[in-house]
């Protein structure tokens, strides 16, 4: 790339000044390479007697990208704004832009500068480029739409076959080739890391804790790791900075069904995937849906990095720990659990550096009780009370959940409407009519199954966890994990104001408000029938604890 001085680029010289623009979506050693385009443009300028004052390149840049977002083209626009060139020369029309909007903006910039866009193939020539340019821009837009349509169709076909449709592999996976296609396999470097993060989140570790550990250890964020795998520097090409792990990115990663080998796609129509300027907008986690086959079943494109049960558990763990905006996020065990008995306000901790412990205090300035208590007194007491009450219980966890397929239903309903409209325009009994009718029948059949599934969306199958509440408590790595267990059980703690003669037991009340999330271990093991019951405290506790989402569990008399 060459950059001229102002004196060298003045357009008042006898020889008109020209800037050469080169764009390539992917550099290659063929007739469209950077060197090939440059040689053709320089030869054309020499024949015309023009002065080449600069050559600007955009490599690995789409023709649909906004003009200002291309480093090379932005410099061309700067020259035009300064009225320093008479011509902008490119190999072909689509080097300038493939979008009608962007080509129109480029033509407007040329017009304001009193300059012309020229192509070496003669499509845009001196004196006639404005008229021809408008016509050809429309053709370029049509060609781009056709390319997009072919690409979308090809990717849909690959998805239905369970093959990887293209692009970088999701974090935790790698792309492997077999049977003439591309598939996902577990990445030996990132796969075990994802499994460990899932295990820790289920055990109660906060997302923020994992993010801090990953960044402190210098573990590459997914975007940086993906660039390294493709042989590129890990730094962001636009900012030059190394991307960091964030809580949002990690949460999206762990909640994605892709971890179970499920193939995901963005079912939104094409116009919703681009902004007002035609630039593609990255799909968010909530936009993605599982790919379904003709029978409405989820398509798998790789092995399970984690099981379906583990995926449900990690999703539930992340959802249960979401903290409202503005709430403090610390690792104190009773945050959002301890309340002031005087006003019902949440209690927060203040650390006393000189004493080496923290104090839970009512944060309500209008409260007359002003309850407070040292963490070294209340936390051991609450732990002992909870473990004595429900330590032998096992948490009930989701083993399976009926997926929401509303997006797929909307897609198939639109397809039915489109096929129905096409059917009435065709002669009945013709080959084309038969083909459309077959598609319509298959789509209606699939739609009926999806609607039946949607009626049960959210229904879950619950099973006892392999460990008891007490075992989970003692295995918890930190206070945030123990707090998650308390919240799961619906533990509520109220603290009364201190007074002479009152013990911790007199001042602190511990309630378990969600026993439905727990089940007695040895009693649940004996469940066998729906009608027979035991009149024992343990059996009563099991039945009460197992009443999750309307599910009633009964106990066999053999227990």
C-alpha positions as CSV (number, residue, x, y, z in Angstrom):
1,X,0.0,0.0,0.0
2,X,1.4,3.4,-0.9
3,X,0.3,6.7,0.6
4,X,0.9,9.9,-1.4
5,X,1.8,13.4,-0.1
6,X,-0.6,16.2,-0.7
7,X,1.7,17.9,-3.3
8,X,2.0,14.7,-5.3
9,X,-1.8,14.1,-5.3
10,X,-3.1,17.4,-6.4
11,X,-5.6,16.9,-9.3
12,X,-4.7,20.2,-10.9
13,X,-1.7,18.5,-12.6
14,X,-2.0,17.8,-16.4
15,X,-2.2,14.0,-15.7
16,X,-5.4,13.1,-13.8
17,X,-4.8,11.6,-10.4
18,X,-6.2,8.1,-9.8
19,X,-6.4,5.9,-6.7
20,X,-6.5,2.1,-7.2
21,X,-8.8,0.1,-4.9
22,X,-8.4,-3.6,-4.5
23,X,-10.8,-5.8,-2.5
24,X,-10.8,-9.6,-2.0
25,X,-13.0,-11.7,0.3
26,X,-10.3,-14.3,0.6
27,X,-6.7,-13.9,-0.7
28,X,-5.7,-16.6,-3.3
29,X,-3.0,-17.2,-5.9
30,X,-5.3,-17.0,-8.9
31,X,-6.7,-14.5,-11.4
32,X,-8.5,-12.6,-8.6
33,X,-5.6,-12.3,-6.2
34,X,-4.4,-9.0,-4.9
35,X,-1.3,-8.9,-7.2
36,X,-3.5,-9.8,-10.2
37,X,-5.9,-7.0,-9.5
38,X,-3.1,-4.5,-8.9
39,X,-1.3,-5.3,-12.1
40,X,-4.4,-5.0,-14.2
41,X,-5.2,-1.6,-12.6
42,X,-1.7,-0.3,-13.0
43,X,-1.6,-1.3,-16.7
44,X,-5.0,0.4,-17.3
45,X,-3.9,3.6,-15.6
46,X,-0.6,3.6,-17.7
47,X,-2.6,3.2,-20.9
48,X,-4.8,6.1,-19.9
49,X,-1.9,8.3,-18.9
50,X,-3.1,8.7,-15.3
51,X,-1.0,9.3,-12.2
52,X,-1.4,6.5,-9.6
53,X,-1.1,8.4,-6.3
54,X,-2.2,5.5,-4.0
55,X,-3.1,1.8,-3.9
56,X,-5.4,0.7,-1.1
57,X,-6.4,-2.9,-0.3
58,X,-9.1,-4.6,1.7
59,X,-8.3,-8.3,2.0
60,X,-10.7,-10.8,3.7
61,X,-13.5,-8.1,3.5
62,X,-17.0,-8.8,2.1
63,X,-18.4,-6.6,-0.6
64,X,-21.5,-6.2,1.6
65,X,-19.5,-4.5,4.4
66,X,-20.1,-0.8,5.1
67,X,-17.7,1.4,3.2
68,X,-16.4,3.1,6.4
69,X,-15.8,-0.3,8.0
70,X,-13.2,-1.3,5.4
71,X,-9.7,0.2,6.2
72,X,-8.8,0.6,2.5
73,X,-12.1,2.0,1.3
74,X,-12.2,4.5,4.2
75,X,-8.9,6.0,2.9
76,X,-10.4,6.2,-0.6
77,X,-13.3,8.1,0.9
78,X,-10.9,10.5,2.7
79,X,-9.2,11.3,-0.7
80,X,-12.6,11.9,-2.3
81,X,-13.7,14.2,0.6
82,X,-10.4,16.2,0.1
83,X,-11.1,16.3,-3.7
84,X,-7.6,14.9,-4.3
85,X,-8.4,12.4,-7.1
86,X,-10.2,12.4,-10.4
87,X,-10.7,8.6,-10.7
88,X,-11.1,5.6,-8.4
89,X,-10.0,2.5,-10.3
90,X,-10.9,-1.1,-9.6
91,X,-10.7,-4.4,-11.4
92,X,-14.4,-5.0,-11.6
93,X,-17.6,-3.4,-10.4
94,X,-18.2,-5.7,-7.5
95,X,-14.8,-4.8,-6.0
96,X,-16.4,-1.5,-4.9
97,X,-19.5,-3.1,-3.3
98,X,-22.0,-5.9,-3.7
99,X,-24.7,-4.1,-1.8
100,X,-27.1,-1.7,-3.6
101,X,-27.0,0.6,-0.6
102,X,-23.3,0.7,-0.3
103,X,-22.8,1.1,-4.0
104,X,-25.2,4.0,-4.0
105,X,-23.3,5.6,-1.2
106,X,-20.0,5.1,-3.1
107,X,-21.5,6.8,-6.2
108,X,-22.8,9.7,-4.1
109,X,-19.3,10.2,-2.6
110,X,-17.8,10.2,-6.2
111,X,-20.4,12.7,-7.3
112,X,-19.7,15.1,-4.4
113,X,-16.0,15.0,-5.2
114,X,-16.5,15.5,-8.9
115,X,-14.8,12.1,-9.5
116,X,-15.6,8.9,-11.3
117,X,-15.4,5.2,-10.6
118,X,-13.7,3.2,-13.3
119,X,-13.2,-0.6,-13.9
120,X,-10.5,-2.2,-16.0
121,X,-13.1,-4.4,-17.8
122,X,-14.7,-1.3,-19.3
123,X,-18.1,-1.7,-17.5
124,X,-17.4,1.7,-15.9
125,X,-15.5,3.9,-18.3
126,X,-14.6,7.7,-18.2
127,X,-17.6,9.8,-18.9
128,X,-20.2,7.1,-18.7
129,X,-19.7,5.6,-15.3
130,X,-22.6,7.3,-13.5
131,X,-25.4,5.9,-15.6
132,X,-23.9,2.4,-16.1
133,X,-23.0,2.3,-12.4
134,X,-26.6,2.6,-11.3
135,X,-27.7,-0.3,-13.6
136,X,-24.8,-2.5,-12.7
137,X,-25.3,-1.9,-8.9
138,X,-28.7,-3.4,-9.1
139,X,-27.3,-6.5,-10.9
140,X,-24.6,-6.8,-8.2
141,X,-27.3,-6.8,-5.5
142,X,-29.3,-9.5,-7.3
143,X,-26.2,-11.6,-7.7
144,X,-25.4,-11.2,-4.0
145,X,-29.0,-12.3,-3.0
146,X,-28.6,-15.3,-5.3
147,X,-25.3,-16.3,-3.6
148,X,-26.9,-15.9,-0.2
149,X,-29.9,-18.0,-1.2
150,X,-27.6,-20.8,-2.5
151,X,-25.5,-20.6,0.6
152,X,-28.5,-20.8,2.9
153,X,-30.0,-23.7,1.0
154,X,-26.7,-25.6,1.1
155,X,-26.3,-25.1,4.8
156,X,-29.9,-26.2,5.5
157,X,-29.2,-29.4,3.6
158,X,-26.0,-30.1,5.5
159,X,-27.8,-29.4,8.8
160,X,-30.5,-31.9,8.0
161,X,-27.8,-34.5,7.3
162,X,-26.2,-33.9,10.7
163,X,-23.1,-32.4,9.1
164,X,-21.3,-29.3,10.2
165,X,-22.6,-26.5,7.9
166,X,-19.4,-24.3,8.0
167,X,-17.8,-21.7,10.2
168,X,-15.6,-22.1,13.3
169,X,-16.3,-24.9,15.7
170,X,-18.1,-24.1,19.0
171,X,-15.7,-23.8,22.0
172,X,-15.0,-27.3,23.3
173,X,-15.2,-28.9,19.9
174,X,-13.1,-29.2,16.8
175,X,-14.0,-30.0,13.2
176,X,-13.1,-33.4,11.8
177,X,-13.6,-34.7,8.2
178,X,-15.1,-38.1,7.6
179,X,-17.4,-39.8,5.1
180,X,-16.9,-36.9,2.7
181,X,-18.2,-34.3,5.1
182,X,-17.4,-32.2,8.2
183,X,-18.5,-33.1,11.7
184,X,-17.8,-32.0,15.2
185,X,-15.6,-33.8,17.6
186,X,-14.5,-33.0,21.2
187,X,-11.4,-30.8,21.3
188,X,-8.8,-32.4,23.5
189,X,-7.7,-29.0,24.9
190,X,-10.9,-27.1,25.5
191,X,-13.3,-30.0,25.9
192,X,-12.1,-31.1,29.4
193,X,-12.0,-27.4,30.4
194,X,-15.7,-27.0,29.6
195,X,-16.6,-30.2,31.4
196,X,-14.8,-29.0,34.5
197,X,-16.5,-25.6,34.4
198,X,-19.9,-27.3,34.1
199,X,-19.1,-29.5,37.1
200,X,-18.0,-26.5,39.2
201,X,-21.1,-24.5,38.3
202,X,-23.4,-27.4,39.3
203,X,-21.4,-27.6,42.5
204,X,-22.2,-24.0,43.2
205,X,-19.2,-21.9,41.9
206,X,-20.2,-18.5,40.6
207,X,-19.7,-17.6,37.0
208,X,-17.7,-14.5,38.0
209,X,-15.3,-16.7,40.0
210,X,-14.6,-18.8,36.9
211,X,-14.1,-15.7,34.7
212,X,-11.6,-14.3,37.1
213,X,-9.7,-17.6,37.2
214,X,-9.7,-18.0,33.4
215,X,-8.4,-14.5,32.8
216,X,-5.8,-14.7,35.6
217,X,-4.5,-18.0,34.1
218,X,-4.2,-16.4,30.7
219,X,-6.7,-18.9,29.1
220,X,-7.7,-17.7,25.6
221,X,-11.3,-16.6,25.3
222,X,-13.3,-18.5,22.7
223,X,-12.9,-15.8,20.0
224,X,-9.1,-15.6,20.5
225,X,-8.8,-19.4,20.6
226,X,-10.8,-19.7,17.4
227,X,-8.4,-17.3,15.6
228,X,-5.4,-19.2,16.8
229,X,-6.9,-22.5,15.5
230,X,-7.2,-20.8,12.1
231,X,-3.6,-19.8,12.1
232,X,-4.2,-16.1,13.0
233,X,-3.0,-13.9,15.9
234,X,-5.3,-14.1,18.9
235,X,-5.7,-10.3,19.1
236,X,-8.8,-8.6,17.8
237,X,-7.9,-7.4,14.3
238,X,-9.8,-4.1,14.7
239,X,-8.8,-3.1,18.2
240,X,-5.4,-5.0,18.5
241,X,-6.4,-6.1,22.0
242,X,-6.6,-9.7,23.4
243,X,-10.2,-10.5,24.1
244,X,-11.0,-11.4,27.7
245,X,-13.5,-13.9,29.2
246,X,-16.7,-12.2,30.3
247,X,-19.6,-13.5,32.5
248,X,-22.1,-13.1,29.7
249,X,-20.0,-15.0,27.2
250,X,-19.3,-17.9,29.6
251,X,-22.9,-18.1,30.7
252,X,-24.0,-18.3,27.0
253,X,-21.4,-21.0,26.4
254,X,-22.5,-23.2,29.3
255,X,-26.2,-22.8,28.6
256,X,-25.9,-23.6,24.9
257,X,-27.4,-27.0,23.8
258,X,-24.4,-27.3,21.5
259,X,-22.5,-28.8,24.4
260,X,-24.8,-31.9,24.1
261,X,-23.8,-32.3,20.4
262,X,-27.0,-30.6,19.3
263,X,-26.9,-28.7,16.0
264,X,-28.1,-25.2,16.4
265,X,-29.2,-22.6,13.9
266,X,-30.8,-19.1,13.6
267,X,-34.3,-19.5,12.2
268,X,-35.0,-15.8,11.8
269,X,-35.6,-14.6,8.3
270,X,-32.7,-13.1,6.4
271,X,-33.8,-9.4,6.8
272,X,-33.8,-9.8,10.6
273,X,-30.2,-10.9,10.6
274,X,-28.9,-7.6,9.2
275,X,-29.1,-4.0,10.5
276,X,-30.4,-0.9,8.6
277,X,-27.1,-0.7,6.7
278,X,-27.2,-4.3,5.5
279,X,-24.4,-5.4,7.9
280,X,-24.8,-8.8,9.4
281,X,-25.7,-8.8,13.1
282,X,-24.2,-11.6,15.2
283,X,-26.9,-14.0,16.5
284,X,-27.5,-14.0,20.3
285,X,-27.9,-17.1,22.3
286,X,-31.6,-16.6,22.6
287,X,-32.0,-16.4,18.8
288,X,-30.6,-19.9,18.3
289,X,-32.8,-23.1,18.1
290,X,-32.0,-26.8,17.7
291,X,-32.2,-28.1,14.1
292,X,-35.0,-30.7,13.7
293,X,-35.2,-33.5,11.2
294,X,-38.3,-34.3,9.1
295,X,-39.8,-36.2,12.1
296,X,-39.3,-33.2,14.4
297,X,-36.3,-34.8,16.2
298,X,-33.3,-32.8,17.3
299,X,-30.3,-33.3,14.9
300,X,-27.0,-34.2,16.5
301,X,-23.8,-33.1,14.8
302,X,-21.2,-34.4,17.2
303,X,-20.6,-36.3,20.4
304,X,-22.0,-35.2,23.8
305,X,-19.5,-33.0,25.6
306,X,-21.8,-33.1,28.6
307,X,-25.0,-35.2,29.0
308,X,-28.5,-33.9,28.6
309,X,-29.0,-34.2,32.4
310,X,-25.8,-32.3,33.1
311,X,-26.9,-29.6,30.7
312,X,-30.3,-29.2,32.4
313,X,-28.6,-29.0,35.8
314,X,-26.1,-26.3,34.7
315,X,-28.9,-24.3,33.2
316,X,-31.0,-24.6,36.3
317,X,-28.0,-23.6,38.5
318,X,-27.3,-20.5,36.4
319,X,-30.9,-19.4,36.3
320,X,-31.3,-19.9,40.1
321,X,-28.3,-17.7,40.8
322,X,-29.3,-14.8,38.7
323,X,-29.1,-11.7,40.8
324,X,-31.4,-8.7,40.0
325,X,-29.7,-5.5,38.6
326,X,-28.3,-3.4,41.3
327,X,-28.0,-6.3,43.8
328,X,-24.6,-6.8,45.4
329,X,-22.7,-9.9,44.3
330,X,-20.3,-11.1,47.1
331,X,-19.4,-14.5,48.4
332,X,-21.0,-14.2,51.9
333,X,-23.0,-17.3,52.7
334,X,-26.2,-15.6,53.8
335,X,-26.5,-12.8,51.2
336,X,-30.1,-12.5,50.0
337,X,-31.0,-15.1,52.7
338,X,-30.6,-13.3,56.0
339,X,-33.3,-10.7,56.8
340,X,-33.9,-8.3,59.7
341,X,-36.8,-9.5,61.9
342,X,-37.7,-5.8,62.6
343,X,-38.4,-4.7,59.0
344,X,-37.9,-7.7,56.7
345,X,-35.1,-5.9,54.9
346,X,-32.1,-7.8,53.5
347,X,-28.9,-7.9,55.7
348,X,-25.5,-7.1,54.2
349,X,-22.0,-7.6,55.6
350,X,-19.3,-5.2,56.6
351,X,-15.8,-6.6,57.1
352,X,-13.9,-5.4,60.2
353,X,-10.3,-5.5,59.1
354,X,-9.0,-5.0,62.7
355,X,-11.2,-7.8,64.1
356,X,-10.9,-10.3,61.2
357,X,-14.5,-11.0,60.8
358,X,-17.7,-9.6,59.2
359,X,-21.0,-8.4,60.6
360,X,-24.4,-8.9,59.0
361,X,-26.4,-5.6,59.4
362,X,-29.8,-4.4,58.4
363,X,-29.3,-1.9,55.6
364,X,-32.7,-0.1,56.1
365,X,-32.0,3.3,57.6
366,X,-35.6,3.7,58.8
367,X,-35.6,0.4,60.7
368,X,-35.8,0.9,64.5
369,X,-34.5,-2.7,65.3
370,X,-31.0,-2.2,63.7
371,X,-30.4,-5.9,63.9
372,X,-26.8,-7.0,63.4
373,X,-24.8,-10.2,64.2
374,X,-21.3,-11.5,63.6
375,X,-20.8,-13.9,60.7
376,X,-18.8,-16.2,62.9
377,X,-21.9,-16.6,65.1
378,X,-24.7,-16.8,62.6
379,X,-23.2,-18.9,59.8
380,X,-22.2,-22.0,61.8
381,X,-25.6,-21.9,63.6
382,X,-27.5,-21.7,60.3
383,X,-25.4,-24.5,58.8
384,X,-26.0,-26.8,61.8
385,X,-29.7,-26.2,61.8
386,X,-30.1,-26.8,58.1
387,X,-28.0,-29.9,58.0
388,X,-29.9,-31.3,61.0
389,X,-33.2,-30.8,59.3
390,X,-32.5,-31.8,55.7
391,X,-28.9,-33.2,55.6
392,X,-30.1,-36.7,54.8
393,X,-32.3,-35.4,51.9
394,X,-31.2,-35.6,48.3
395,X,-32.0,-32.7,45.9
396,X,-34.4,-33.5,43.1
397,X,-32.8,-32.7,39.7
398,X,-34.1,-32.5,36.2
399,X,-33.3,-35.6,34.1
400,X,-35.1,-34.3,31.0
401,X,-37.2,-31.4,29.9
402,X,-39.6,-31.0,26.9
403,X,-38.0,-28.3,24.7
404,X,-39.7,-25.1,23.5
405,X,-40.2,-25.4,19.7
406,X,-42.3,-22.2,19.1
407,X,-39.7,-20.9,16.6
408,X,-39.9,-24.1,14.6
409,X,-43.7,-24.0,14.7
410,X,-43.7,-20.4,13.3
411,X,-41.3,-21.5,10.6
412,X,-43.4,-24.5,9.5
413,X,-46.6,-22.4,9.6
414,X,-45.1,-19.9,7.2
415,X,-43.9,-22.8,5.0
416,X,-47.5,-24.3,4.9
417,X,-48.9,-20.9,3.9
418,X,-46.3,-20.5,1.2
419,X,-46.7,-24.0,-0.2
420,X,-50.5,-23.7,-0.1
421,X,-50.3,-20.5,-2.2
422,X,-48.0,-22.2,-4.7
423,X,-50.3,-25.2,-4.9
424,X,-53.3,-23.3,-6.2
425,X,-51.2,-21.9,-9.1
426,X,-50.3,-25.3,-10.4
427,X,-52.3,-27.7,-12.6
428,X,-53.8,-30.5,-10.4
429,X,-52.0,-33.8,-11.0
430,X,-49.0,-32.3,-12.7
431,X,-45.5,-33.4,-11.5
432,X,-45.0,-29.9,-10.0
433,X,-48.3,-30.1,-8.2
434,X,-47.4,-33.6,-6.8
435,X,-44.1,-32.4,-5.6
436,X,-45.5,-29.4,-3.8
437,X,-48.3,-31.5,-2.3
438,X,-45.8,-34.0,-0.9
439,X,-43.9,-31.1,0.7
440,X,-47.1,-29.7,2.1
441,X,-48.1,-33.1,3.6
442,X,-44.7,-33.7,5.2
443,X,-44.7,-30.2,6.6
444,X,-48.2,-30.5,8.1
445,X,-47.3,-33.8,9.6
446,X,-44.2,-32.3,11.2
447,X,-46.1,-29.3,12.3
448,X,-48.7,-31.5,14.1
449,X,-45.9,-33.2,16.1
450,X,-44.3,-29.9,17.0
451,X,-47.6,-28.5,18.2
452,X,-48.1,-31.6,20.3
453,X,-44.6,-31.2,21.8
454,X,-45.2,-27.4,22.4
455,X,-48.3,-28.2,24.5
456,X,-45.9,-30.1,26.9
457,X,-43.1,-27.5,26.7
458,X,-41.4,-27.1,30.0
459,X,-42.6,-30.4,31.5
460,X,-39.7,-32.1,33.3
461,X,-38.8,-35.5,34.7
462,X,-37.2,-35.2,38.1
463,X,-34.9,-37.8,39.8
464,X,-33.0,-37.8,43.1
465,X,-29.4,-36.6,42.9
466,X,-26.7,-39.2,43.6
467,X,-25.6,-37.3,46.7
468,X,-27.4,-35.9,49.8
469,X,-27.7,-32.3,50.8
470,X,-25.1,-32.8,53.5
471,X,-22.6,-34.4,51.1
472,X,-23.1,-31.5,48.7
473,X,-22.6,-29.0,51.5
474,X,-19.3,-30.5,52.7
475,X,-18.1,-30.7,49.1
476,X,-18.9,-27.1,48.3
477,X,-15.8,-25.2,47.4
478,X,-16.8,-21.8,48.8
479,X,-19.5,-19.7,50.4
480,X,-21.1,-18.9,47.1
481,X,-21.6,-22.6,46.5
482,X,-23.1,-23.1,50.0
483,X,-25.4,-20.1,49.4
484,X,-26.6,-21.7,46.2
485,X,-27.6,-24.8,48.2
486,X,-29.4,-22.8,50.8
487,X,-31.4,-20.9,48.1
488,X,-32.2,-24.1,46.3
489,X,-33.8,-25.4,49.6
490,X,-35.6,-22.1,50.1
491,X,-33.8,-21.4,53.4
492,X,-35.0,-18.2,55.0
493,X,-33.1,-16.7,58.0
494,X,-34.5,-13.9,60.2
495,X,-32.4,-12.0,62.8
496,X,-33.8,-10.2,65.9
497,X,-32.2,-7.3,67.7
498,X,-29.6,-8.2,70.3
499,X,-30.6,-8.0,74.0
500,X,-29.1,-9.0,77.3
501,X,-29.5,-12.8,77.9
502,X,-30.4,-13.7,74.3
503,X,-28.5,-16.5,72.7
504,X,-27.9,-17.0,69.0
505,X,-30.7,-19.6,69.0
506,X,-33.0,-17.0,70.6
507,X,-32.2,-14.3,68.0
508,X,-31.9,-16.4,64.8
509,X,-34.8,-18.2,63.1
510,X,-34.2,-20.7,60.3
511,X,-37.0,-21.7,58.0
512,X,-36.9,-24.2,55.1
513,X,-39.6,-22.9,52.6
514,X,-38.9,-25.2,49.7
515,X,-38.9,-28.8,50.8
516,X,-40.4,-29.7,47.4
517,X,-36.8,-29.5,46.0
518,X,-35.6,-32.4,48.2
519,X,-36.4,-36.1,48.7
520,X,-35.5,-38.4,51.6
521,X,-32.7,-40.7,50.3
522,X,-33.4,-44.2,51.6
523,X,-37.2,-43.8,51.4
524,X,-37.3,-42.6,47.8
525,X,-35.1,-45.6,46.8
526,X,-38.1,-47.8,47.7
527,X,-40.7,-46.1,45.5
528,X,-42.6,-48.8,43.5
529,X,-46.3,-48.2,43.3
530,X,-48.7,-45.2,43.1
531,X,-51.3,-46.3,45.5
532,X,-49.6,-47.9,48.5
533,X,-48.4,-45.5,51.3
534,X,-46.6,-45.8,54.6
535,X,-47.8,-44.0,57.7
536,X,-44.3,-43.1,59.0
537,X,-42.7,-39.7,59.4
538,X,-40.0,-40.6,56.9
539,X,-42.6,-41.6,54.3
540,X,-44.6,-38.5,55.0
541,X,-41.5,-36.4,54.6
542,X,-40.7,-38.1,51.3
543,X,-44.2,-37.5,49.9
544,X,-44.1,-33.8,50.9
545,X,-40.6,-33.3,49.6
546,X,-41.3,-35.0,46.3
547,X,-44.3,-32.8,45.3
548,X,-42.4,-31.1,42.5
549,X,-44.5,-29.4,39.8
550,X,-47.6,-31.4,40.7
551,X,-45.8,-34.8,40.7
552,X,-46.9,-37.1,43.5
553,X,-44.6,-39.8,44.6
554,X,-45.8,-42.8,46.6
555,X,-43.8,-45.3,48.7
556,X,-43.9,-49.0,48.6
557,X,-44.9,-50.9,51.7
558,X,-41.7,-53.0,51.2
559,X,-39.7,-50.0,52.3
